[in-house]
Amino acid sequence: MTTAAAPATPDADPADQVTAPARAHWFRRLLRDRAAALALLVLALIILGAIFAPWLATHDPALNSRSIMTPPIWSERGEAAHLLGTDGQGRDIYSRLLYGARLTLLIGFLAVGLGGFLGSFVGLLSAFNEKLDPIVMRTMDVLLSFPAILLGLALVAVMGQGVLPVVIALSVSSIPDCARVARGIAIGVMKQEFIEAGRAVGLSNIQLFQRYLVRNAISSIMIFISLRFGQTILIGATLSFLGLGARPPAAELGMMASQGREFLLFAPHIAVIPSVLIFVIVLSANVAGDALRDVLDPRLQA
């Protein structure tokens, strides 16, 4: 005599049961991709350098010296005291690069984190509540019509130059994209059978939202946010290049590139070195984000 199998309950989420084996070793699969592993290594080194900038820097990043526009150490007139040379005010570029990467990464993480959280929440809520969907999506369309650069100009005109207006502008510009992506992912999750099973057993809307919608949509949303990080860094550096970011003498990569454009003909390293670091950060973030998408997206795993 056989015992009938117990019916599936919402506590045992079918979506989690299907994807758990695929996600168990996602980090190991990510490291198998040489390009992704190299990108993660480069990003980790840059982040560590930014975190430990006070200990790794050889000079005060705001301190002027008599060694003005000294070329990097590999040049003929390079000095061992300034590995990457000095800028037009005699400040050590290596030290300013460490502090500039710290501020640039901080702006990127804050903007992506705040904009991604708010946008994802709004998108999930819009898909969960059909009555709010038209209002929320039309509001996102309005926000999507404001470019980050114009929004940054407006905020700087009201709040003054600084890091906070740039973070707000980048966060607001990230909300519509994250909301639209989260809404599309959530609509697919809402069609799954375990959502109906949860409603059938009397789970509240809050329980359904937290335990089933968020849990099954969060990985795909994180993939998009990781891809958005590189773009946010690039837009933030552009705003700083236009003079809308941090105030001098603070070091920021976009502002360093802007200050060096006056010396491109006879001291190109002042602008080229921070520009190259911006390029490396954005490229590494995009490569790592693409690899993360390939690993975590179940549609691509097939």
Order of alpha helices (4+ residues) and beta strands (2+ residues): alpha-alpha-alpha-alpha-alpha-alpha-alpha-alpha-alpha-alpha-alpha-alpha-alpha-alpha
